[in-house]
Amino acid sequence: MKKIVDKYDKRLITDLPRVLFPGKIQVVISEDEAARAVQYLMRQSLLGFDTETRPSFVRGKLNKVSLLQVCAEDVCFLFRLNQLGMPQCLIKLLEDRKITKVGLSLHDDLHSLNQRERFNAGTFIDLQNLAKEMRIQDMSLQKLYANIFGQKISKGQQLSNWDADNLNEAQKLYAATDAWACIQLYREMKRMQEEGFELEVKSEE
């Protein structure tokens, strides 16, 4: 039976082995590319989901969401919304109710996407809700992954320029890993809920 803690010590993450998305990454910058990507994604039953926004270092200024990453098990599509906008095929995917899309802190992601183009969100599952059901206090992707899998997701690219003309390889891998990690966490957390797990309470120490 897997053992986890309710509150993970962030200091332990540094020494964990790093996990990276092992599949293919495709950057999407045109409507034709988006249509082909969505056609593939619509054949899946479970997708990982995340967004990236260029950080603003000016108080009160918020930038529009730059990137939408949608990941299947073996391939992750990076939709460059700052260049592509929100084509109708992408709206169709976001509104679809048959495909389960898994992310973390989805309220923020969906709100940001709605700032670009209004849509009615389809079937989404927020990992933070699963964590609460399991009495896990940590809500960040990095801490959840460390707690569940004992591996580290690097956040080194989080504050990089997501509106750059071309994303570098580190940015691509960072973005794909975050979306892919959501799939891995969802499957394992659901398995643990069904088969049982041991929770050690650290928050009371």
N, C-alpha and C positions, 0 to 999 in steps of 0.2 A: 504493500500500500504506500502510495507516494506521501511524503511528509513535506509540508510547506509551513510558512509562518504567516501570521496575520499582518505583520509589519516588517518589511525587509530592511536590513541595515545597508544604506547606500554605500558605506565605506567598503563593503565586501565586493561591490561590483567591479572595482578596478582590476582585481586579480582573476576574474572569470575569463574563460576562453571566449573570443569574439565570434559571433554568429553573423553570417552574411547570406543574402539571397543567392541560391545556387543555380537559378535558371537564367533564361534569356530576358534581356531588357530591350524594349522597343520604345523609342521616343516618337511621339505623335505630334506633328505640327501642321498637318493639312486635313481638310474635311474628307478627302479620299482615304487617307490613312486612318482617320478616326472611324470611318464607316467600316473598314475592314477589321479594325480592332474590336469594335463593338459587336460585329457579326460573330467573331470568335468568342468573345466574353459572354454573349447571350446563350451560348451552348453549354455554359458551365452551371453548376448548381450552387457553388460557394465561391465567393470572391473576397479578397482582402481589399481594404479601402482606406485611403489617407489623402491628405492635401498638404501642400507647402505654400507659404506666403513669404514674400521678401520682407525681412524685418524692417521696422521703422524705428529710428532712434530719435525721432522728434515727437515730443509729447502731443497727444491728441491726433496725430496723423496715422491713419491705417491704410495699408496698401491692399489692393485687390488680390484675391487668391491667385497664385501663379501657376500651380501645378496640381493636377489630380492624378494620383497613381492608383490603378486598379489591377489587382494581381490575381492570376489563377495559380495553380500549383507549380507550373513549369515556365510561365512567362508573365512578365509584368509590363504593362503599358503605361507610359508616362505622358499624359495629355498636357501639353504646354498651353494652358488656357490663356496666358498673356499674349500668345501669338495666334492661337486657334479660335479663341472665344468658346462659346458653348453651342456647338452644332446640334441639330435636332436629334441625330442618332445618339448623342451622349445624354440628352434629356430623356430619351426613351429608356436607356439603361438605368438612369437614376430613378425613374418612375416605375420600373418593372417590379412586380410583386411576386414573381415566381422564383427569382434568383435571390438567395440570401447574401447580403453584402455586410461584411463584418469590419468594424472599425473601433476606434477608441475616442471618447469625447466627441461623439458624432454631432451633438448639437452645434458645436462650434464650426465643424467642417460643413455641415449642411447649411448653416446660416451664411457662411462665407460664399458658398456656391450660389446661394439664392441672391446674393448681392450682384452676381454677374448675370444671372438669368433665373427668372422665377420658375419653379417646378414643384410638383407634389411628390415628396419622397416616397419611394416604394418600400420594399422589405429591407430593413437595416437592423442589425443587432449590435449593441454597444457593449464592448468587453467590460466596461466599468460596472454595468448592471450585473453581469455574471460574477464579477469580483465581489460585489456587495452581497449577493446570494451566498457566496462561499465564506463570507465574513473576513475577506481580505481588505485591509484598510488602504493599501497602496493603490493609486489610480493611474500611475504613469506606465507607459508601455515598457520602458527600460526596467523598472522595478518588478513589474508583473512577469516579464520574461526571465529575469534573474531568479525570481522566486519559484516559478513553475519548472524551468528548464536548466537552471544553473549556468546560463550563458549570458554574455554581455552584448547588448545592442549599443553600438557607439552613437553618440549624439553630436559628434564633432562638426557635422555639416549643417546642423539645424539653423544656425544664424547666417548662413551663406547667402549669396545673391541669387535668388530663384528666378529673377527676371533677366539674368544674363543672356546674351545672344545665344550662347551654346552652354549647355550644362557639362561640367567636367565629369570624369568617370567616378570620382568620389561622391559627387552629388547624386548621380544616377543610382549607384549602389546603395547609398543611404536611403533614398526615397523608396526603392524597390524593397529593401529589407524591412522597412517599417510596415508596408502594406502586406507583405508575405508573412511577417511575424503575427499579424492579426489572425490569419488562417490557422497557423500552428497553435496559437493560444486558444482559439475557439474550440478546435477539435479536442485538445488535451483537457481543457477545463470542463467541457461537456462530458468527456470520458470519466474524469474524476468525480463529477457530480453523480454519474450513474453507478460507478463501481466503488466509490468511497475514497476518502483521503483522510490524513491525519493533520490537524491544524494545531500548531504550537502558538500559543498566545504570548507575543513578545511585548505588546503595548502596555501590559500591566507591570512589567519589570521596572 
